[in-house]
Amino acid sequence: MHKIDKLYKTGRKVNKNFKSEMRIAFDKILPKWNYYAIPID
């Protein structure tokens, strides 16, 4: 197990179209926990 000591900024804004264009597929049962990136062809 690896411990992450890095601090990350919060409250960053994303592009307005990001959610509609993101290449991420979410699981139907546990979408907050299970997802995967769809590769670009």
JOPE-V953827 format. One line per field, one symbol per residue. burial: + if it has 9 or more other C-alpha atoms within 8 Angstrom, else -. A space follows every 50 residues. Layout:
BEGIN
burial = ???
END
This chain:
BEGIN
burial = -------------------------++---+---+------
END
